[in-house]
């Protein structure tokens, strides 16, 4: 087992993701904020998929990522050891994501692009469901956009300090 690239400030879980470009973009966001990406099988693509790598570009090698076979394995590997209840994101949830007080090490769970998270997860974590408010004319936000919105809200709340970017040259100042 390799040494971790970084100690994640968040854990982003994609439950049975279906679209490789979304997962690649989520991976890029995870690198940007310092989160670990967890993928719960079955996946709708192969991990060597061209579109997954293309969306993650050259960031994928800098990503802390782990793939697990099912929710029970995720529970054993992440949820139980961390002693944290995950936050679930669902368009039908009543509570807005901005009302949650995120903490370092939180687990953020996002469902399949086609139909979200299964009912049994909603039942198990009924008090931990959050939504990103959107107008009724829009069915849902793109998965990678949703992850970015929530991850940066957690950073805004102070769970981690983003690394400052140094100007490349005098004209960038």
C-alpha positions as a Markdown table, in Angstrom:
| # | Residue | x | y | z |
|---|---|---|---|---|
| 1 | Unk | 0.0 | 0.0 | 0.0 |
| 2 | Unk | 1.4 | 3.4 | -1.0 |
| 3 | Unk | 1.9 | 6.4 | 1.3 |
| 4 | Unk | -0.9 | 8.9 | 1.1 |
| 5 | Unk | -0.3 | 11.9 | -1.1 |
| 6 | Unk | -2.0 | 14.2 | 1.4 |
| 7 | Unk | -4.2 | 14.0 | 4.5 |
| 8 | Unk | -7.7 | 14.7 | 3.2 |
| 9 | Unk | -9.8 | 17.5 | 4.7 |
| 10 | Unk | -12.9 | 15.9 | 3.3 |
| 11 | Unk | -14.1 | 12.5 | 1.9 |
| 12 | Unk | -16.1 | 12.7 | -1.3 |
| 13 | Unk | -18.1 | 9.6 | -2.0 |
| 14 | Unk | -19.6 | 8.9 | -5.4 |
| 15 | Unk | -22.1 | 6.1 | -5.1 |
| 16 | Unk | -22.1 | 4.0 | -8.3 |
| 17 | Unk | -21.2 | 6.9 | -10.6 |
| 18 | Unk | -22.1 | 6.3 | -14.2 |
| 19 | Unk | -20.4 | 9.0 | -16.3 |
| 20 | Unk | -16.7 | 9.0 | -16.6 |
| 21 | Unk | -16.2 | 12.7 | -17.3 |
| 22 | Unk | -18.2 | 13.7 | -14.2 |
| 23 | Unk | -16.0 | 11.4 | -12.1 |
| 24 | Unk | -12.8 | 12.9 | -13.7 |
| 25 | Unk | -14.0 | 16.4 | -12.9 |
| 26 | Unk | -14.9 | 15.4 | -9.4 |
| 27 | Unk | -11.4 | 14.0 | -9.0 |
| 28 | Unk | -9.9 | 17.3 | -10.2 |
| 29 | Unk | -12.0 | 19.2 | -7.6 |
| 30 | Unk | -10.9 | 16.8 | -4.9 |
| 31 | Unk | -7.2 | 17.5 | -5.7 |
| 32 | Unk | -8.0 | 21.3 | -5.7 |
| 33 | Unk | -9.5 | 21.2 | -2.2 |
| 34 | Unk | -7.5 | 18.4 | -0.7 |
| 35 | Unk | -10.3 | 15.8 | -0.5 |
| 36 | Unk | -10.1 | 12.1 | -0.9 |
| 37 | Unk | -12.4 | 10.5 | -3.6 |
| 38 | Unk | -14.2 | 7.3 | -2.8 |
| 39 | Unk | -15.9 | 5.4 | -5.6 |
| 40 | Unk | -18.5 | 2.8 | -4.7 |
| 41 | Unk | -19.0 | 0.0 | -7.3 |
| 42 | Unk | -20.5 | -0.8 | -9.6 |
| 43 | Unk | -19.1 | 1.9 | -11.8 |
| 44 | Unk | -20.6 | 2.9 | -15.1 |
| 45 | Unk | -17.1 | 2.9 | -16.7 |
| 46 | Unk | -13.7 | 1.4 | -16.4 |
| 47 | Unk | -11.0 | 3.2 | -14.3 |
| 48 | Unk | -8.8 | 3.4 | -17.3 |
| 49 | Unk | -11.5 | 5.0 | -19.4 |
| 50 | Unk | -10.2 | 7.7 | -21.7 |
| 51 | Unk | -13.0 | 10.2 | -20.7 |
| 52 | Unk | -12.3 | 9.7 | -17.0 |
| 53 | Unk | -8.6 | 10.5 | -17.5 |
| 54 | Unk | -9.3 | 13.3 | -20.0 |
| 55 | Unk | -11.7 | 15.1 | -17.5 |
| 56 | Unk | -9.1 | 14.6 | -14.7 |
| 57 | Unk | -6.3 | 15.6 | -17.0 |
| 58 | Unk | -3.0 | 15.6 | -15.4 |
| 59 | Unk | -4.5 | 16.0 | -11.9 |
| 60 | Unk | -5.4 | 12.3 | -11.5 |
| 61 | Unk | -1.9 | 11.3 | -10.4 |
| 62 | Unk | -2.2 | 13.8 | -7.5 |
| 63 | Unk | -5.6 | 12.4 | -6.3 |
| 64 | Unk | -6.1 | 10.4 | -3.2 |
| 65 | Unk | -8.7 | 7.9 | -4.5 |
| 66 | Unk | -10.0 | 4.5 | -3.3 |
| 67 | Unk | -12.5 | 2.2 | -5.0 |
| 68 | Unk | -14.7 | -0.1 | -2.9 |
| 69 | Unk | -16.9 | -2.9 | -4.0 |
| 70 | Unk | -20.1 | -1.9 | -2.1 |
| 71 | Unk | -21.5 | 0.3 | 0.6 |
| 72 | Unk | -20.7 | -2.3 | 3.3 |
| 73 | Unk | -17.0 | -2.0 | 2.4 |
| 74 | Unk | -17.2 | 1.8 | 2.5 |
| 75 | Unk | -18.8 | 1.6 | 5.9 |
| 76 | Unk | -16.0 | -0.7 | 7.2 |
| 77 | Unk | -13.2 | 1.3 | 5.6 |
| 78 | Unk | -14.4 | 4.9 | 6.2 |
| 79 | Unk | -17.5 | 5.5 | 8.2 |
| 80 | Unk | -17.0 | 3.2 | 11.2 |
| 81 | Unk | -13.3 | 4.1 | 11.7 |
| 82 | Unk | -14.0 | 7.8 | 11.4 |
| 83 | Unk | -17.0 | 7.6 | 13.8 |
| 84 | Unk | -18.7 | 10.1 | 11.5 |
| 85 | Unk | -22.2 | 10.1 | 10.0 |
| 86 | Unk | -22.0 | 11.0 | 6.3 |
| 87 | Unk | -23.8 | 13.9 | 4.7 |
| 88 | Unk | -26.1 | 12.7 | 1.9 |
| 89 | Unk | -27.0 | 15.1 | -1.0 |
| 90 | Unk | -30.4 | 14.7 | -2.5 |
| 91 | Unk | -32.7 | 17.1 | -4.4 |
| 92 | Unk | -35.7 | 15.9 | -2.3 |
| 93 | Unk | -34.0 | 16.8 | 1.0 |
| 94 | Unk | -35.5 | 19.6 | 3.0 |
| 95 | Unk | -32.4 | 21.1 | 4.6 |
| 96 | Unk | -30.1 | 23.4 | 2.5 |
| 97 | Unk | -26.4 | 22.5 | 2.4 |
| 98 | Unk | -25.6 | 26.0 | 3.7 |
| 99 | Unk | -27.3 | 25.2 | 7.0 |
| 100 | Unk | -24.8 | 22.4 | 7.8 |
| 101 | Unk | -21.7 | 23.0 | 9.9 |
| 102 | Unk | -19.1 | 21.1 | 8.1 |
| 103 | Unk | -16.0 | 19.8 | 9.9 |
| 104 | Unk | -12.6 | 18.6 | 8.8 |
| 105 | Unk | -12.9 | 14.9 | 7.8 |
| 106 | Unk | -16.6 | 15.0 | 6.9 |
| 107 | Unk | -18.0 | 12.5 | 4.5 |
| 108 | Unk | -20.0 | 13.9 | 1.6 |
| 109 | Unk | -22.1 | 11.3 | -0.4 |
| 110 | Unk | -23.4 | 11.9 | -3.9 |
| 111 | Unk | -25.6 | 9.5 | -5.9 |
| 112 | Unk | -25.8 | 8.2 | -9.4 |
| 113 | Unk | -26.3 | 10.7 | -12.1 |
| 114 | Unk | -29.5 | 9.0 | -13.3 |
| 115 | Unk | -31.4 | 8.4 | -10.1 |
| 116 | Unk | -29.4 | 9.5 | -7.1 |
| 117 | Unk | -29.0 | 7.5 | -3.9 |
| 118 | Unk | -31.1 | 4.4 | -3.0 |
| 119 | Unk | -34.0 | 4.7 | -0.6 |
| 120 | Unk | -32.3 | 2.6 | 2.1 |
| 121 | Unk | -29.5 | 5.2 | 2.4 |
| 122 | Unk | -32.1 | 8.0 | 2.7 |
| 123 | Unk | -33.8 | 6.0 | 5.5 |
| 124 | Unk | -30.6 | 5.2 | 7.3 |
| 125 | Unk | -29.3 | 8.8 | 7.3 |
| 126 | Unk | -32.6 | 10.7 | 7.2 |
| 127 | Unk | -31.3 | 13.5 | 9.5 |
| 128 | Unk | -28.1 | 13.9 | 7.4 |
| 129 | Unk | -29.7 | 14.7 | 4.1 |
| 130 | Unk | -28.9 | 18.1 | 2.4 |
| 131 | Unk | -29.9 | 19.8 | -0.8 |
| 132 | Unk | -28.5 | 22.4 | -3.1 |
| 133 | Unk | -31.4 | 24.7 | -3.8 |
| 134 | Unk | -32.3 | 25.1 | -7.5 |
| 135 | Unk | -35.2 | 26.5 | -9.4 |
| 136 | Unk | -38.0 | 24.0 | -10.3 |
| 137 | Unk | -37.2 | 24.5 | -14.0 |
| 138 | Unk | -34.0 | 22.6 | -13.6 |
| 139 | Unk | -34.2 | 18.8 | -12.8 |
| 140 | Unk | -30.8 | 18.7 | -11.2 |
| 141 | Unk | -27.3 | 20.1 | -11.2 |
| 142 | Unk | -24.4 | 18.2 | -12.8 |
| 143 | Unk | -22.7 | 15.8 | -10.4 |
| 144 | Unk | -19.3 | 17.5 | -10.6 |
| 145 | Unk | -20.9 | 20.9 | -10.1 |
| 146 | Unk | -22.7 | 19.7 | -7.0 |
| 147 | Unk | -19.5 | 18.3 | -5.5 |
| 148 | Unk | -17.7 | 21.6 | -6.2 |
| 149 | Unk | -20.4 | 23.7 | -4.7 |
| 150 | Unk | -20.5 | 21.7 | -1.4 |
| 151 | Unk | -16.7 | 21.2 | -1.2 |
| 152 | Unk | -16.0 | 24.9 | -1.5 |
| 153 | Unk | -18.7 | 25.7 | 1.0 |
| 154 | Unk | -16.9 | 23.4 | 3.5 |
| 155 | Unk | -13.7 | 25.3 | 2.7 |
| 156 | Unk | -15.4 | 28.6 | 3.2 |
| 157 | Unk | -16.5 | 27.5 | 6.6 |
| 158 | Unk | -12.9 | 27.0 | 7.5 |
| 159 | Unk | -12.3 | 23.2 | 7.5 |
| 160 | Unk | -9.1 | 23.8 | 5.6 |
| 161 | Unk | -7.0 | 26.7 | 4.3 |
| 162 | Unk | -6.7 | 26.8 | 0.6 |
| 163 | Unk | -3.0 | 27.0 | -0.5 |
| 164 | Unk | -2.3 | 30.6 | -1.8 |
| 165 | Unk | -1.3 | 30.9 | -5.4 |
| 166 | Unk | 1.9 | 32.9 | -6.0 |
| 167 | Unk | 1.8 | 35.1 | -9.1 |
| 168 | Unk | 3.7 | 33.6 | -12.0 |
| 169 | Unk | 5.2 | 36.9 | -13.1 |
| 170 | Unk | 4.9 | 40.7 | -12.4 |
| 171 | Unk | 2.0 | 41.1 | -14.9 |
| 172 | Unk | -0.2 | 38.7 | -12.8 |
| 173 | Unk | 0.0 | 40.9 | -9.7 |
